[in-house]
Amino acid sequence: MNTPHVTIIGAGLGGLTLARVLHVHGIPATVYEAEPAPTARAQGGMLDIHDYNGQLAIEAAGLMDEFRGIVLQGRQAMRILAPDGTVLLDKPDDGNGGRPEVQRGDLRQILLDSLPAGAVQWGCKVVSARSLGEEHHEVTFADGGTVTTSLLVGADGAWSRVRPLLSDATPEYTGMSYVETYLFDVDTRHPATAHAVGSGSMAAPGAGGKGIQAHREKGETIHTYVVLRESQEWFDAIDFADSAAAAARIAKEFDGWAPELTALITDGDVPPLLRPIFALPLGHKWERVPGVTLLGDAAHLLTPNGEGANSAMYDGAELGKAIAAHPGDIETALTQYEEAMFPRSVEFGSIGAELHDLDDDAAAGLIKLYTEN
Ligand SMILES: Cc1cc2nc3c(=O)[nH]c(=O)nc-3n(C[C@H](O)[C@H](O)[C@H](O)COP(=O)(O)OP(=O)(O)OC[C@H]3O[C@@H](n4cnc5c(N)ncnc54)[C@H](O)[C@@H]3O)c2cc1C
């Protein structure tokens, strides 16, 4: 028996890694992606790709040379600052870290470039998926078109349309939101802030779980996540259509903080973007359903801890390898993949979890994390 054509929903890092690993093993797959084109949306910030998950996936995809070509040198530096700007930790990038930083868009592009023409079908938003019995499923797209498949993989992120075939779980608000801002040309236009952030990442944790995290991206750009633990109603009361007022309201939560830190909020070059953080329960799992599985955020969306994209890619690689290792025996492949993925998602999802509960001791916890690893 041959391995069936694999239908993957979602061209994020997880779905593309799966498609690439299958391609390496000569197994055909089609990725259906909701976005109309690869350039439809900026792909978000920097990702540090870990030697215990993300890099292993890139190796399985046969793309290590391409990966090395997009690593941003020097970006593994880490600074931890107190709210008044005092430097609590200044760890330079000595070139020996196991977490090289890349732009998410560059990583996605090397995966896209490694797939055969037509492997990704753009502008195909899945609205529903249903079982046809046995291991067959039918996927329906927003334009009314359908695809029938005997091997369906939901790699469609937080609000997966494939997940309901396996589980009733839906993501819930974690009580925390990020507000994203960007500063451009920082060395010339914002030198004090550029100096405070340094050449890599900077975290300034405050009381009550709030804080400011910033990364120096390609060129002279600083990308910031302002972290606030407030209800969705609290954020609803802020008019994000009025950028200046929204920035001022968010900055008010950081009254008394060093001006080079609050400038990350008030001096943004693009409108501040609210990102409510949702999660599935840690340990989310399901009973095996023939012919369908999930990977990445669709399977185990968690509060961001620097592992989500790495885990999604690792899932994609592991699933691809399992399918290749069991030609004609998809159920064994999916069982093997899920039995390893469920505990692994708890392990990766728990990394840094203690930091979410540290509140006033967050700086000490962060320093411990970065000096012991
Ligand atoms: C603010 C923030 C910061 C983060 N920082 C990091 C970090 O530093 N390091 C890290 O490892 N992780 C980080 N993460 C987590 C990481 O972004 C995710 O875990 C990762 O992107 C999951 O990959 P994925 O392929 O499973 O899903 P996604 O990246 O969400 O990709 C899903 C794809 O499916 C498509 N799709 C969705 N619905 C449909 C549909 N109905 N039909 C067709 N296509 C669909 C989407 O358009 C998308 O292309 C962060 C997350 C957030 C929110």
The ligand as an SDF file (V2000), in Angstrom:
LIG
                    3D

 53 58  0  0  0  0  0  0  0  0999 V2000
    3.1060   37.6360   20.4410 C   0  0  0  0  0  0  0  0  0  0  0  0
    3.6670   36.2770   20.2310 C   0  0  0  0  0  0  0  0  0  0  0  0
    5.0360   36.0760   20.2920 C   0  0  0  0  0  0  0  0  0  0  0  0
    5.5710   34.7890   20.0670 C   0  0  0  0  0  0  0  0  0  0  0  0
    6.9260   34.6150   20.1320 N   0  0  0  0  0  0  0  0  0  0  0  0
    7.4430   33.3740   19.9190 C   0  0  0  0  0  0  0  0  0  0  0  0
    8.8460   33.1530   19.9770 C   0  0  0  0  0  0  0  0  0  0  0  0
    9.6460   34.0700   20.2240 O   0  0  0  0  0  0  0  0  0  0  0  0
    9.3160   31.8840   19.7620 N   0  0  0  0  0  0  0  0  0  0  0  0
    8.4710   30.8440   19.4890 C   0  0  0  0  0  0  0  0  0  0  0  0
    8.9440   29.7010   19.3040 O   0  0  0  0  0  0  0  0  0  0  0  0
    7.1300   31.0240   19.4390 N   0  0  0  0  0  0  0  0  0  0  0  0
    6.6040   32.2550   19.6460 C   0  0  0  0  0  0  0  0  0  0  0  0
    5.2520   32.4370   19.6010 N   0  0  0  0  0  0  0  0  0  0  0  0
    4.3780   31.2960   19.3300 C   0  0  0  0  0  0  0  0  0  0  0  0
    4.3570   30.9940   17.8310 C   0  0  0  0  0  0  0  0  0  0  0  0
    4.0360   32.1520   17.1120 O   0  0  0  0  0  0  0  0  0  0  0  0
    3.3410   29.9060   17.5150 C   0  0  0  0  0  0  0  0  0  0  0  0
    3.3950   28.8820   18.4640 O   0  0  0  0  0  0  0  0  0  0  0  0
    3.6300   29.3280   16.1230 C   0  0  0  0  0  0  0  0  0  0  0  0
    3.4770   30.3110   15.1390 O   0  0  0  0  0  0  0  0  0  0  0  0
    2.7170   28.1450   15.8300 C   0  0  0  0  0  0  0  0  0  0  0  0
    2.9610   27.7060   14.5160 O   0  0  0  0  0  0  0  0  0  0  0  0
    1.8280   26.9420   13.7200 P   0  0  0  0  0  0  0  0  0  0  0  0
    2.4300   26.6040   12.3840 O   0  0  0  0  0  0  0  0  0  0  0  0
    1.2730   25.8570   14.5610 O   0  0  0  0  0  0  0  0  0  0  0  0
    0.6540   27.9870   13.5690 O   0  0  0  0  0  0  0  0  0  0  0  0
    0.6070   29.4320   12.8990 P   0  0  0  0  0  0  0  0  0  0  0  0
    1.9350   30.0770   12.8630 O   0  0  0  0  0  0  0  0  0  0  0  0
   -0.5120   30.1500   13.5630 O   0  0  0  0  0  0  0  0  0  0  0  0
    0.2020   29.1320   11.3880 O   0  0  0  0  0  0  0  0  0  0  0  0
   -1.1030   28.7150   11.0610 C   0  0  0  0  0  0  0  0  0  0  0  0
   -1.3380   28.9960    9.5820 C   0  0  0  0  0  0  0  0  0  0  0  0
   -2.6390   28.5140    9.2540 O   0  0  0  0  0  0  0  0  0  0  0  0
   -3.3360   29.4970    8.5340 C   0  0  0  0  0  0  0  0  0  0  0  0
   -4.7630   29.3140    8.8080 N   0  0  0  0  0  0  0  0  0  0  0  0
   -5.4300   29.6360    9.9320 C   0  0  0  0  0  0  0  0  0  0  0  0
   -6.7300   29.3290    9.8150 N   0  0  0  0  0  0  0  0  0  0  0  0
   -6.8850   28.7960    8.5730 C   0  0  0  0  0  0  0  0  0  0  0  0
   -8.0020   28.2990    7.8700 C   0  0  0  0  0  0  0  0  0  0  0  0
   -9.2250   28.2920    8.4170 N   0  0  0  0  0  0  0  0  0  0  0  0
   -7.8070   27.8230    6.6050 N   0  0  0  0  0  0  0  0  0  0  0  0
   -6.5670   27.8010    6.0360 C   0  0  0  0  0  0  0  0  0  0  0  0
   -5.4810   28.2930    6.6750 N   0  0  0  0  0  0  0  0  0  0  0  0
   -5.6290   28.7770    7.9340 C   0  0  0  0  0  0  0  0  0  0  0  0
   -2.7950   30.8130    9.0370 C   0  0  0  0  0  0  0  0  0  0  0  0
   -3.0130   31.8790    8.1200 O   0  0  0  0  0  0  0  0  0  0  0  0
   -1.3260   30.4810    9.2460 C   0  0  0  0  0  0  0  0  0  0  0  0
   -0.5740   30.7060    8.0750 O   0  0  0  0  0  0  0  0  0  0  0  0
    4.7020   33.7230   19.8120 C   0  0  0  0  0  0  0  0  0  0  0  0
    3.3140   33.9160   19.7580 C   0  0  0  0  0  0  0  0  0  0  0  0
    2.8050   35.1980   19.9620 C   0  0  0  0  0  0  0  0  0  0  0  0
    1.3040   35.4010   19.9140 C   0  0  0  0  0  0  0  0  0  0  0  0
  1  2  1  0
  2  3  1  0
  2 52  2  0
  3  4  2  0
  4  5  1  0
  4 50  1  0
  5  6  2  0
  6  7  1  0
  6 13  1  0
  7  8  2  0
  7  9  1  0
  9 10  1  0
 10 11  2  0
 10 12  1  0
 12 13  2  0
 13 14  1  0
 14 15  1  0
 14 50  1  0
 15 16  1  0
 16 17  1  0
 16 18  1  0
 18 19  1  0
 18 20  1  0
 20 21  1  0
 20 22  1  0
 22 23  1  0
 23 24  1  0
 24 25  2  0
 24 26  1  0
 24 27  1  0
 27 28  1  0
 28 29  2  0
 28 30  1  0
 28 31  1  0
 31 32  1  0
 32 33  1  0
 33 34  1  0
 33 48  1  0
 34 35  1  0
 35 36  1  0
 35 46  1  0
 36 37  1  0
 36 45  1  0
 37 38  2  0
 38 39  1  0
 39 40  1  0
 39 45  2  0
 40 41  1  0
 40 42  2  0
 42 43  1  0
 43 44  2  0
 44 45  1  0
 46 47  1  0
 46 48  1  0
 48 49  1  0
 50 51  2  0
 51 52  1  0
 52 53  1  0
M  END
$$$$
